[in-house]
Amino acid sequence: MTLDELNACDRAAFTAALGAIFEHSPWIPERSFAARPFASVDALHAALCATLAAASSTEQLALIRAHPELAGKAAIRGELTEASTREQSGAGLDRCTPEEYARLHALNAEYGARFGFPFILAVRGYDRAGILAEWERRLGNATEAEHVEALRQIERIARFRLNDLLGD
């Protein structure tokens, strides 16, 4: 798909085309539809992020919670979205040693208990050691700071996914 084709879509097609950009949250592209046409992928990403920023804290938290745990139960059961599967396997999370899986599961439990939502990291460009280091560093954050960081990471994930979709 090209940006011109996306700009020419009706609301339903636009929402369907961008529905996977934000994990299980097609409401973001649906609400961003009126900002068309977009002059660039940067402009599209900015509009989507503005929609996210304007959302209620309840909606933002639901989006954060819609993300799967890294190397978590959904990944093991093969229940991740296509994009999440590709991203996690690209970072090597599908090839963890038993010890690494045990550490990831412990971190998932500790992080979820501390913050009430899953650890989110745009894993592209990270290896397993880098992911673990970032995870352990962020466990020391205050809840509000981590909420902001989770949204920032979601915006980075969305940009990667837009680039994959639109070839930018």
N, C-alpha and C positions, 0 to 999 in steps of 0.2 A: 504494500500500500504506500502511496505517496501522500505528502501533506496536502497537495491539491485535491486528491481524491477524498481525503478525510474532510477537508473544508466543504466539499460538495455534498457530503452525507446529510440525510435527514437526522433528526434527533435520535431515533431508535438505532439507526445504523452507526451513527457516531458513538453512541453509548456502547453498543455491542463491540465495535472495533477497539475501543479503549477500556473495556470493562475489566481486563486483567492487569491493567497498569498499576492499580492500587488493589491490593489483595482483597478479594471478595467484596469490593466496594464500588460498584458501578455508579453509585450516586454522585461520585466526584466528577467523572466526565459528563454525566447527565446534567449536572448543575453548571458545568463549564461550557455547555453547548452554545449558549447565547453570545459568548465572547468571540465566536467565529466571525470572519475568517482569521486564521492565524498566519502571520507573515513568515514565521519560522518555527522550528521545533522548540527553540528557546522560548518563544512567545507562548506556544501551547503549554509547555512545562510550567511557565510562570502563572498562566491562568489556572491550571490544575492545582498548583500549590496555593494560589490565592483562595481557591474554593476550599481547600483543606484548612487553611488558616482561619477562614470565616466560619467554619463549622463549629458547632457547639462542642464543649469539652466532652460531653457524653458521646457524640459522634466520633470525635477524635480517638477517644479511648476504645470505642468499638472497633475502629480501624486498626489500632495497635493490637488489640486482642485477636483480630482476624488473622494475624500473621502466625505461621507455624513456628514451633520451637526449632532451633537449629539441631539437626540430627536427632530430632525427637521422635515420639511415637508415630506421628503421621508419616514421617519420612520412612521409618522402618516398615510401616504397613503399606507404603506406596500410595499414600493418599494426598500428597502434595499437588499443588497446581503444576502445570507443565513448566511455568516460569520458575517457580520455587525449586522444583526438582533440578532444572538446568543450573540454577545459581548455586545451590548447595553442592551439587556434584562438581561444578567448576572449581569450587574451593577445596575439593577433596573430602568433603564431609561424608560421602558415601563409601569412603575407603579407610575409615578410622580403624585403628587397632582396638581390641577389646578394652584396653586401658583408656584409650582416648574416648571411646563411647561412654565408659563409666564416668570419666571426668565431665564430659558434656552433659550427661544426664544429671549429675550432681549439681552442675552449674545451672542447668535449666530449673531444677527444683529450688535452689537457693535464690536465684534471681526472681523467679515467679513468686516465691513467698515474700521476698523483700519489697517488690514493686507492684505486684498484682497484674502483671502482663508479661508477655514473653520478651526475651532479649532480642532486639532487632539490630542487625548490622547488614549494610550493603556489602556482601561478602566478596564481590568481584574485586580481584586484585589482592585478596588475602589468601594465605595458606592456613592450615589448621593451627599452627603455632601462633600465628598473628591473631587469629580469631580468639583463641584462648587467652592471649595476653590482653586483648581489648576487653574481653568479657570480664576478666578479673579486675582490670582497672576501673571499669564502669560500675562494678558492684559497690564501690565506695561513694558513688554519687548520691545526692539527695533525690528524693522521689520526683520533685518538680523538674529538676535538672535532667533527670533520666527520661521523663515524659517528653521534654523538649528535644532531647537527643534522639529518642525513638522516632519522633516526627521528622527530624532532619534526615535520619537514615531512610525512612520511608520515601522521602522526596528524592534521595539519591537512587534508591531502587527504581522509582518511577522513571527517572531520567534514563537509566540504563535500559529499561524496558521500552521506553519510547524510541530510543536509538535503535534497538533491535527491530522494532516494528516498522519504523519509518526510514531506516537506513541512514540516519544522520550521524 
